Amino acid sequence: MYLSRMYLNPQRRQTRELLASPQKMHAAVLASFPPDAAAESSDEGRVLWRIDQTMETTALYVVSPTVPSLEHLQEQAGWSQERSWQSSDYTPMLNRIVKGQRYAFRLTANPVRTVTEEGVKRRKAHVSSAHQLEWLEQRQDQLGASINSETDGLTASVSRSSRLVFNRKGRKVTIQQVTFDGSLEVTAADQLRSALTNGIGKARGYGCGLLTLAPLE
């Protein structure tokens, strides 16, 4: 598996178009791989991506079974005179994960619940921070990690929540995209490795589901 990061130029029109449409960004990310390697999932893991934005930077993160070629995104949404992406082998980091370790984490996800309306099951987004955090707590076993501390309580918070609406094959798609930041403790290393390489929750093709870790200082 590989982890890639590319800084995007927010002043370019094509960058703004990609950021406004998860469908277009999804297509651009998959175009980073040749046809025989563009499958969204494999035995190792699947292609996941996420946009992280701050006041200073806009960064695209990609986790993938093979190394992406991001030249086309460089031309569309980067800087013409300077390459702005790098890829690194994710395997050494994955192999270092053991039970009991603590990490800072970031996860962008699509927290939803299934409801039945007039006999039809539908997915509804969680829109309040309290319900979004409850959704995350309920997935601790899937994460292979605890986000609760005996002394501090819940060790995660919602840092960003936005409603995205875009068209896919003539159909309107709505996603509640939520970014969680916090710290976790590893409870099941293999399960956490699976979450890192396969993603968490729904809408994983549209910028949701990618969990990343960083050492705690």
C-alpha positions in Angstrom: 0.0 0.0 0.0 1.1 3.6 -0.6 0.2 6.9 0.9 0.3 10.0 -1.4 -0.1 13.7 -0.7 -0.6 16.4 -3.3 -1.0 20.1 -2.6 -3.6 21.7 -4.8 -3.6 25.3 -6.1 -6.9 26.7 -4.8 -6.6 29.7 -7.1 -7.1 27.6 -10.3 -10.6 27.3 -11.7 -10.2 23.5 -12.3 -9.2 23.1 -8.7 -12.4 24.8 -7.5 -14.4 22.6 -9.9 -12.8 19.4 -8.5 -13.4 20.5 -4.9 -17.0 21.2 -5.7 -17.7 17.8 -7.1 -16.7 14.6 -5.4 -17.7 12.8 -8.5 -15.1 14.7 -10.6 -12.4 14.3 -8.0 -13.2 10.6 -7.8 -12.7 10.2 -11.5 -9.5 12.3 -11.4 -8.1 10.1 -8.6 -8.9 6.8 -10.5 -7.3 8.3 -13.6 -4.0 8.3 -11.7 -3.8 4.5 -12.2 -3.6 2.5 -15.5 -6.8 0.6 -16.5 -5.6 -2.8 -15.2 -4.7 -1.2 -11.8 -7.6 1.2 -11.4 -9.9 -1.2 -9.6 -11.1 0.5 -6.4 -10.2 -2.4 -4.2 -7.8 -5.4 -4.1 -6.7 -8.0 -1.6 -4.3 -5.4 -0.1 -6.9 -2.6 0.2 -8.8 -0.1 -1.9 -8.3 3.3 -3.3 -9.3 6.0 -0.8 -8.9 9.7 -0.9 -9.6 12.8 1.2 -9.3 16.5 1.0 -7.7 18.4 3.9 -8.1 22.2 3.9 -6.7 24.8 6.1 -6.3 28.6 5.8 -2.9 28.0 4.2 -3.2 24.7 2.2 -5.4 22.4 0.3 -4.1 18.9 0.2 -5.3 15.7 -1.5 -4.4 12.4 0.3 -4.6 9.1 -1.5 -4.2 5.6 -0.1 -3.8 3.0 -2.8 -2.4 -0.5 -3.5 -0.1 0.9 -6.2 1.7 4.2 -6.7 -0.5 6.8 -8.4 0.7 9.0 -11.3 -0.7 12.5 -10.6 0.7 14.4 -13.5 -2.7 15.1 -14.9 -3.8 16.6 -11.6 -0.6 18.6 -11.5 -1.6 20.1 -14.9 -5.2 20.8 -13.9 -5.0 21.8 -10.3 -1.3 22.2 -9.3 1.5 24.6 -10.1 2.9 24.6 -13.6 6.6 25.0 -12.5 6.8 22.8 -9.5 5.7 19.2 -8.7 3.6 19.2 -5.6 3.0 15.6 -4.7 4.9 12.7 -3.2 4.2 9.0 -2.5 5.6 6.8 0.2 5.4 3.1 1.0 2.7 2.7 3.6 3.7 -0.9 4.6 6.4 0.0 7.2 4.0 2.2 9.1 1.2 -0.4 9.0 3.6 -3.0 10.3 4.6 -0.9 13.2 1.1 -0.8 14.7 0.7 -2.9 17.8 -1.9 -3.1 20.5 -1.6 -0.4 23.2 -0.1 2.3 21.0 -1.7 5.7 20.9 -1.9 8.0 17.9 -3.5 11.2 16.8 -6.0 10.5 14.1 -8.1 12.2 11.4 -11.0 10.6 9.7 -13.4 12.1 7.1 -16.5 10.0 6.9 -20.2 10.0 5.9 -22.1 9.2 9.2 -25.5 7.8 8.2 -28.2 5.7 9.8 -30.8 3.4 8.1 -34.5 4.4 8.7 -37.7 2.9 7.4 -40.2 5.3 5.8 -43.5 4.0 4.4 -42.0 0.5 4.3 -38.9 1.6 2.4 -35.4 1.6 4.0 -33.4 4.8 3.4 -30.1 6.2 4.5 -30.3 9.4 6.5 -27.3 11.5 7.4 -26.5 12.4 11.0 -26.4 16.2 11.1 -25.7 17.1 14.7 -22.2 16.8 16.2 -23.5 14.7 19.1 -25.1 12.1 16.7 -22.0 12.2 14.5 -19.7 11.4 17.4 -22.1 8.7 18.6 -21.8 7.1 15.1 -18.0 7.1 15.5 -18.1 5.6 19.0 -20.3 2.8 17.7 -17.5 1.9 15.2 -14.7 1.4 17.7 -14.6 -2.3 17.1 -14.5 -1.8 13.4 -11.7 0.7 13.9 -9.7 -1.7 16.1 -9.2 1.3 18.4 -10.6 3.0 21.5 -11.5 6.7 21.4 -12.5 6.8 25.0 -10.2 7.5 27.9 -10.9 6.7 31.6 -9.7 10.1 32.6 -10.6 12.3 29.6 -13.7 10.6 28.3 -14.3 10.9 24.5 -11.0 11.7 22.8 -12.5 12.8 19.5 -14.3 15.9 18.2 -16.0 17.1 15.0 -13.7 19.6 13.3 -15.7 20.1 10.1 -19.1 19.1 8.8 -20.5 20.1 5.4 -23.3 19.0 3.1 -22.2 18.2 -0.4 -24.6 18.0 -3.3 -23.5 16.9 -6.8 -24.8 15.0 -9.8 -23.9 11.4 -10.7 -25.2 10.1 -14.0 -28.1 12.6 -13.9 -29.0 11.8 -10.3 -28.6 14.2 -7.4 -26.4 12.8 -4.7 -26.2 14.3 -1.2 -23.4 13.5 1.3 -22.9 14.8 4.8 -19.1 14.9 5.0 -17.7 15.0 8.5 -14.1 15.3 9.7 -13.2 13.9 13.1 -9.9 14.7 14.9 -8.6 13.2 18.1 -6.6 10.5 19.6 -7.0 6.7 19.8 -5.5 3.7 21.4 -5.0 0.5 19.4 -7.1 -2.4 20.6 -6.8 -4.7 17.6 -3.8 -4.0 15.3 -5.0 -6.1 12.4 -8.5 -4.5 12.5 -6.9 -1.0 12.6 -4.7 -1.9 9.6 -7.8 -3.0 7.7 -9.6 0.3 8.5 -6.5 2.3 7.3 -6.4 0.4 4.0 -10.1 -0.3 3.3 -11.8 2.8 4.9 -14.7 3.3 7.3 -18.3 3.9 6.5 -20.2 4.8 3.3 -19.3 7.1 0.3 -15.7 5.9 0.3 -15.5 6.7 -3.4 -16.4 10.3 -2.7 -13.7 11.5 -0.3 -15.0 9.7 2.8 -13.7 6.8 4.8 -9.9 7.6 4.8 -8.4 7.4 8.3 -4.8 8.6 8.9 -2.6 8.4 12.0 0.2 10.5 13.3 2.5 10.0 16.3 1.4 11.7 19.5 4.0 14.1 20.8 
